[in-house]
């Protein structure tokens, strides 16, 4: 089974930002992009952290993502804006959209900004938290490539279409971020990389039967046409409420592609993704501090409820804050992802991230100079997913110099 590599955060930041810089992003944007991925890893959201680098690298090399693109305003009306990202990195388009939405909320009491012609934007929660940290309520969503089967079909037609909501401050901040599919595709990719069977109804095959093997799921998803799909939140069919996840996914389609006069998920193929952010000012409701106090009071009351199964009641964001505190200096990255990042870095004459330790209990780490004879990683589907098996058996070399 692939091992988990503990990587130095400062070293990872240098490697990732250097990669983005070599790929054409300016220094400020490169550092920002690296920070968004590391933040996800530190918060325990490995599906949207460094493991996304292979996908981004493929899309940049195939000119799906334009490192030089600058988002621009298409139309504005009152407290609403429509932005064209012009194929920019999603994080950069949403950084601009978030700042604009906050400005609109300051002037109008709320601001709604929709982005079209964009790319994968990382975690939705980072933009909602930005609004909350500034004293507002943030509501964020994005559509994505068709990967989710609506209720009563096995055909992928919706994106994972996450919704994020944030309000309040500090350790009691409400920080909710979840796909409207049962899980995001990135979680299946992580299971594939770590060769871990899935013990829940995350995906169905072309016949609508639940599949638990992540390798089989990803192989079927990478095929053209796709022969597998994620289930909507609640699972397949109606028994577990899957129709609710289907409906929530459609709500995201409304606020993103449909509102922005852009493709819905069913028509996407790795490009022209849409996002939206709604920022609400609490000034008419007592102000930011009063709202934060009410959020904090609710958080404390919910956490104090008696457990029915031995696990404490948590408030949205508690797990991520705990992980962030634990992963301050190092972040865990699966071995396959580490090798992918190493190969990308070496291809650009950049040093790989520094390994602090390998968490398998009994393996030593070889040290030395010079690259191994690994074959460069290959992309099997630049629309959304990348191959993760090319280096499953190649050695990791912790190097001090090359």
C-alpha positions as CSV (number, residue, x, y, z in Angstrom):
1,X,0.0,0.0,0.0
2,X,1.4,3.5,-0.8
3,X,2.8,5.3,2.1
4,X,1.9,8.7,3.6
5,X,4.7,11.2,3.3
6,X,5.0,14.1,5.8
7,X,6.3,17.1,3.9
8,X,7.7,20.3,5.2
9,X,5.2,23.1,4.7
10,X,7.8,25.8,3.9
11,X,9.5,23.5,1.5
12,X,6.2,22.5,-0.2
13,X,5.3,26.2,-0.5
14,X,8.6,26.9,-2.3
15,X,8.2,23.9,-4.6
16,X,4.6,24.5,-5.6
17,X,5.0,28.3,-6.0
18,X,8.1,27.7,-8.1
19,X,6.2,25.3,-10.3
20,X,3.4,27.7,-10.9
21,X,6.0,30.5,-11.6
22,X,7.7,28.3,-14.2
23,X,4.3,27.6,-15.7
24,X,3.8,31.2,-16.4
25,X,2.0,32.7,-13.4
26,X,3.5,35.9,-11.8
27,X,5.1,35.6,-8.4
28,X,2.2,36.9,-6.4
29,X,-0.3,34.6,-8.1
30,X,2.0,31.6,-7.9
31,X,2.4,32.0,-4.1
32,X,-1.3,32.5,-3.7
33,X,-2.1,29.3,-5.7
34,X,0.4,27.3,-3.7
35,X,-1.1,28.6,-0.5
36,X,-4.6,27.5,-1.5
37,X,-3.5,23.9,-2.0
38,X,-1.4,23.8,1.2
39,X,-4.3,25.3,3.2
40,X,-6.5,22.4,2.0
41,X,-3.9,19.9,3.0
42,X,-3.4,21.5,6.4
43,X,-7.2,21.4,7.0
44,X,-7.3,17.7,6.2
45,X,-9.0,18.2,2.8
46,X,-6.4,16.2,0.9
47,X,-8.8,15.7,-2.0
48,X,-8.4,19.4,-2.9
49,X,-4.8,19.9,-1.8
50,X,-1.5,19.0,-3.4
51,X,-3.0,15.9,-5.0
52,X,-4.6,18.3,-7.5
53,X,-1.3,19.3,-9.0
54,X,-1.2,16.6,-11.6
55,X,-4.6,17.8,-12.9
56,X,-3.5,21.5,-12.9
57,X,-0.2,20.6,-14.6
58,X,-2.0,18.7,-17.4
59,X,-4.5,21.5,-18.0
60,X,-1.8,24.2,-18.1
61,X,0.3,22.2,-20.5
62,X,-2.7,21.6,-22.8
63,X,-3.7,25.3,-22.6
64,X,-7.0,24.7,-20.9
65,X,-5.8,27.0,-18.1
66,X,-4.2,30.2,-19.2
67,X,-1.6,31.5,-16.7
68,X,-1.7,35.0,-18.2
69,X,-5.5,35.4,-18.3
70,X,-7.1,38.2,-16.4
71,X,-10.8,38.0,-15.4
72,X,-12.9,40.9,-16.5
73,X,-16.4,42.3,-15.7
74,X,-19.0,41.5,-18.4
75,X,-22.1,43.1,-16.9
76,X,-23.1,44.8,-13.7
77,X,-26.4,45.8,-12.2
78,X,-26.9,47.1,-8.7
79,X,-25.4,44.5,-6.3
80,X,-24.8,41.9,-9.0
81,X,-21.8,41.3,-11.3
82,X,-21.0,38.8,-14.0
83,X,-17.3,38.1,-14.6
84,X,-15.6,36.3,-17.5
85,X,-12.5,34.4,-16.3
86,X,-11.1,34.0,-19.8
87,X,-9.8,30.5,-18.9
88,X,-7.9,31.7,-15.8
89,X,-7.1,29.5,-12.9
90,X,-10.2,29.2,-10.9
91,X,-8.6,30.3,-7.7
92,X,-7.5,33.6,-9.3
93,X,-10.9,34.3,-10.8
94,X,-12.6,33.6,-7.5
95,X,-10.1,35.7,-5.5
96,X,-11.2,38.7,-7.7
97,X,-14.9,37.7,-7.4
98,X,-14.7,37.5,-3.6
99,X,-13.2,40.9,-3.3
100,X,-15.8,42.4,-5.6
101,X,-18.6,40.7,-3.8
102,X,-17.4,42.0,-0.4
103,X,-17.2,45.5,-1.9
104,X,-20.8,45.2,-3.2
105,X,-22.0,44.0,0.2
106,X,-20.3,47.0,1.8
107,X,-22.2,49.4,-0.5
108,X,-25.5,47.6,-1.0
109,X,-25.9,45.2,1.9
110,X,-25.2,42.2,-0.2
111,X,-23.3,41.3,-3.3
112,X,-23.7,38.5,-5.8
113,X,-20.9,37.8,-8.3
114,X,-21.0,35.0,-10.9
115,X,-18.0,33.8,-12.8
116,X,-18.0,32.0,-16.1
117,X,-15.3,30.5,-18.4
118,X,-13.2,29.5,-15.4
119,X,-11.5,26.4,-14.2
120,X,-11.4,24.2,-11.0
121,X,-11.1,26.7,-8.1
122,X,-9.9,24.5,-5.2
123,X,-12.0,24.4,-2.0
124,X,-15.2,26.5,-2.0
125,X,-14.8,27.1,1.7
126,X,-11.8,29.3,1.3
127,X,-13.8,32.1,-0.3
128,X,-16.7,31.8,2.1
129,X,-14.2,32.1,5.0
130,X,-12.7,35.2,3.4
131,X,-16.1,36.8,3.5
132,X,-16.8,35.6,7.1
133,X,-13.3,36.8,8.3
134,X,-14.3,40.2,6.9
135,X,-17.5,40.3,8.9
136,X,-20.0,39.1,6.4
137,X,-21.8,35.9,5.5
138,X,-20.3,34.1,2.6
139,X,-22.2,31.6,0.3
140,X,-20.1,30.0,-2.5
141,X,-20.8,27.4,-5.1
142,X,-19.4,26.0,-8.4
143,X,-20.5,23.6,-11.1
144,X,-18.1,21.2,-12.6
145,X,-17.6,18.4,-15.1
146,X,-20.5,15.9,-15.3
147,X,-19.7,13.3,-12.7
148,X,-22.9,12.8,-10.7
149,X,-25.8,10.6,-11.8
150,X,-29.2,12.2,-11.1
151,X,-31.7,10.1,-9.2
152,X,-33.0,7.1,-11.2
153,X,-30.2,7.1,-13.8
154,X,-26.6,6.0,-14.0
155,X,-25.6,8.6,-16.5
156,X,-23.3,11.3,-15.2
157,X,-25.0,14.7,-15.8
158,X,-24.3,17.0,-12.8
159,X,-21.1,18.1,-11.3
160,X,-20.2,17.5,-7.7
161,X,-21.4,21.1,-7.3
162,X,-20.3,22.0,-3.8
163,X,-21.9,24.6,-1.5
164,X,-19.9,26.5,1.2
165,X,-21.3,28.8,3.9
166,X,-19.3,30.7,6.5
167,X,-20.1,33.2,9.2
168,X,-18.7,34.4,12.5
169,X,-15.1,34.4,13.7
170,X,-12.3,32.3,15.2
171,X,-12.8,28.9,16.8
172,X,-16.6,29.2,16.6
173,X,-16.8,30.2,13.0
174,X,-19.5,28.3,11.0
175,X,-17.4,26.9,8.2
176,X,-19.4,24.5,6.1
177,X,-18.1,23.2,2.7
178,X,-19.6,20.1,1.1
179,X,-20.2,18.6,-2.3
180,X,-23.8,18.0,-3.3
181,X,-22.6,14.5,-4.4
182,X,-22.0,12.0,-1.7
183,X,-18.3,12.8,-1.9
184,X,-16.1,14.8,-4.2
185,X,-14.3,13.0,-7.0
186,X,-11.0,13.9,-5.3
187,X,-11.8,11.6,-2.4
188,X,-12.2,8.7,-4.7
189,X,-8.9,9.6,-6.3
190,X,-7.3,9.6,-2.9
191,X,-8.7,6.1,-2.2
192,X,-7.3,5.0,-5.6
193,X,-3.9,6.3,-4.8
194,X,-3.8,4.7,-1.3
195,X,-5.5,1.5,-2.6
196,X,-8.3,1.8,0.0
197,X,-11.6,0.2,-0.7
198,X,-14.7,2.4,-0.3
199,X,-17.1,1.2,2.4
200,X,-20.0,3.5,1.4
201,X,-22.3,4.0,-1.6
202,X,-20.2,6.7,-3.3
203,X,-20.4,5.6,-6.9
204,X,-22.4,3.4,-9.3
205,X,-21.3,1.6,-12.5
206,X,-22.9,2.0,-15.9
207,X,-25.7,-0.4,-14.8
208,X,-26.5,1.7,-11.7
209,X,-25.0,-0.9,-9.3
210,X,-22.9,0.4,-6.4
211,X,-19.2,0.0,-6.9
212,X,-16.7,0.0,-4.0
213,X,-13.4,-0.5,-5.8
214,X,-11.8,3.0,-6.3
215,X,-9.5,1.7,-9.1
216,X,-12.5,0.3,-11.0
217,X,-14.5,3.5,-10.4
218,X,-11.7,5.8,-11.7
219,X,-10.9,3.6,-14.7
220,X,-14.6,3.8,-15.7
221,X,-14.8,7.5,-15.1
222,X,-11.7,8.1,-17.2
223,X,-13.2,6.1,-20.1
224,X,-15.0,7.9,-22.9
225,X,-17.9,7.9,-22.5
226,X,-17.8,7.6,-18.8
227,X,-19.0,4.2,-17.4
228,X,-19.4,5.2,-13.8
229,X,-20.8,8.1,-11.8
230,X,-20.8,9.5,-8.3
231,X,-24.1,9.3,-6.4
232,X,-25.9,12.5,-5.3
233,X,-25.8,13.4,-1.6
234,X,-28.0,10.7,0.1
235,X,-27.0,7.9,-2.3
236,X,-28.6,6.2,-5.2
237,X,-32.4,6.0,-5.5
238,X,-34.8,7.8,-3.2
239,X,-34.6,5.7,0.0
240,X,-31.7,7.6,1.5
241,X,-32.8,11.0,0.2
242,X,-30.6,11.0,-2.9
243,X,-33.2,13.2,-4.7
244,X,-32.4,15.9,-2.2
245,X,-28.7,15.9,-3.2
246,X,-29.9,15.9,-6.8
247,X,-32.0,19.0,-6.1
248,X,-29.2,20.8,-4.3
249,X,-26.9,20.0,-7.3
250,X,-29.5,21.6,-9.6
251,X,-29.7,24.7,-7.3
252,X,-25.9,25.1,-7.8
253,X,-26.4,24.8,-11.6
254,X,-28.9,27.6,-11.4
255,X,-26.6,30.0,-9.4
256,X,-23.6,29.3,-11.6
257,X,-23.8,28.2,-15.3
258,X,-27.5,28.9,-15.9
259,X,-27.3,32.4,-14.2
260,X,-24.1,33.2,-15.9
261,X,-25.3,32.3,-19.4
262,X,-22.7,29.5,-19.5
263,X,-22.8,25.7,-19.9
264,X,-24.4,23.6,-17.3
265,X,-22.4,20.6,-16.0
266,X,-23.9,18.2,-18.5
267,X,-22.3,20.2,-21.3
268,X,-18.8,20.7,-19.7
269,X,-15.7,18.9,-20.8
270,X,-12.9,20.3,-18.6
271,X,-13.4,23.9,-19.5
272,X,-15.8,26.8,-19.0
273,X,-16.6,26.1,-15.4
274,X,-18.8,28.6,-13.5
275,X,-18.8,29.8,-9.9
276,X,-20.8,32.1,-7.7
277,X,-20.4,34.0,-4.5
278,X,-23.0,35.7,-2.4
279,X,-21.8,38.0,0.3
280,X,-24.4,39.3,2.9
281,X,-23.8,42.2,5.2
282,X,-25.2,41.7,8.8
283,X,-25.3,45.5,9.4
284,X,-29.1,45.6,9.2
285,X,-29.3,42.7,11.7
286,X,-27.2,44.1,14.5
287,X,-23.7,44.1,12.9
288,X,-20.8,41.7,12.4
289,X,-19.9,41.3,16.1
290,X,-23.5,40.6,17.1
291,X,-23.9,38.0,14.4
292,X,-20.6,36.4,15.4
293,X,-21.8,36.2,19.0
294,X,-25.0,34.5,18.0
295,X,-23.1,32.0,15.8
296,X,-20.7,31.3,18.7
297,X,-23.5,30.8,21.2
298,X,-25.2,28.3,18.8
299,X,-21.9,26.5,18.3
300,X,-21.3,26.1,22.1
301,X,-24.9,24.9,22.6
302,X,-24.6,22.3,19.9
303,X,-21.3,21.0,21.1
304,X,-22.7,20.6,24.6
305,X,-25.4,18.2,23.5
306,X,-24.9,14.6,24.9
307,X,-23.4,12.1,22.5
308,X,-25.5,9.2,21.4
309,X,-22.6,7.1,20.0
310,X,-19.5,8.1,21.9
311,X,-18.5,10.8,19.4
312,X,-18.7,14.5,20.3
313,X,-21.2,16.8,18.5
314,X,-19.1,19.0,16.3
315,X,-19.8,22.4,14.6
316,X,-19.0,22.8,10.9
317,X,-15.3,23.7,10.7
318,X,-14.2,22.0,14.0
319,X,-12.5,19.1,12.3
320,X,-10.7,21.4,9.8
321,X,-9.5,23.7,12.6
322,X,-8.1,20.8,14.6
323,X,-6.3,19.5,11.5
324,X,-4.9,23.0,10.8
325,X,-3.4,23.2,14.2
326,X,-1.9,19.7,13.9
327,X,-0.5,20.3,10.4
328,X,1.2,23.6,11.1
329,X,4.7,22.6,10.2
330,X,4.2,19.5,8.0
331,X,1.3,18.1,5.9
332,X,0.6,14.5,5.0
333,X,0.7,13.6,1.3
334,X,0.1,10.2,-0.2
335,X,3.2,8.6,-1.9
336,X,1.7,8.7,-5.4
337,X,0.9,12.4,-5.1
338,X,4.4,13.1,-3.8
339,X,5.9,11.3,-6.8
340,X,3.7,13.3,-9.2
341,X,4.8,16.6,-7.7
342,X,8.4,15.5,-7.7
343,X,8.2,14.6,-11.4
344,X,6.6,17.9,-12.3
345,X,9.2,19.8,-10.3
346,X,12.1,17.9,-11.8
347,X,10.7,18.5,-15.3
348,X,11.0,22.2,-14.6
349,X,14.4,22.0,-12.9
350,X,12.9,22.6,-9.4
351,X,13.8,20.8,-6.2
352,X,11.1,18.5,-4.8
353,X,9.5,19.2,-1.4
354,X,11.5,18.2,1.7
355,X,10.4,14.9,3.3
356,X,10.3,15.1,7.0
357,X,9.3,11.5,7.6
358,X,7.4,8.6,6.1
359,X,4.5,7.4,8.3
360,X,4.6,3.7,7.7
361,X,6.5,2.8,10.8
362,X,9.2,0.6,9.3
363,X,10.7,2.1,6.2
364,X,13.9,4.0,5.9
365,X,14.3,6.8,3.4
366,X,17.2,6.6,1.0
367,X,19.2,9.8,0.5
368,X,21.5,10.8,-2.3
369,X,21.8,12.9,-5.4
370,X,20.4,12.6,-9.0
371,X,17.1,11.6,-10.4
372,X,15.8,8.1,-10.7
373,X,14.9,6.6,-14.1
374,X,11.2,7.2,-13.6
375,X,9.1,7.7,-16.6
376,X,7.4,11.1,-16.6
377,X,3.7,11.0,-15.5
378,X,1.1,10.7,-18.1
379,X,-2.3,12.3,-18.2
380,X,-5.1,10.0,-19.3
381,X,-8.0,12.5,-19.3
382,X,-7.1,16.2,-19.1
383,X,-10.8,17.1,-18.7
384,X,-10.8,16.2,-15.0
385,X,-8.7,13.3,-13.8
386,X,-5.1,12.1,-14.2
387,X,-3.5,8.7,-14.0
388,X,-2.2,7.9,-10.5
389,X,-0.5,4.6,-11.0
390,X,2.6,5.4,-13.1
391,X,4.9,5.5,-10.1
392,X,3.4,3.1,-7.7
393,X,6.6,1.1,-7.4
394,X,9.3,3.7,-8.0
395,X,11.5,4.8,-5.1
396,X,11.3,8.1,-3.3
397,X,14.7,9.8,-2.9
398,X,15.0,12.5,-0.2
399,X,17.6,14.8,-1.7
400,X,19.5,17.7,-0.3
401,X,20.7,18.9,-3.7
402,X,20.6,17.9,-7.3
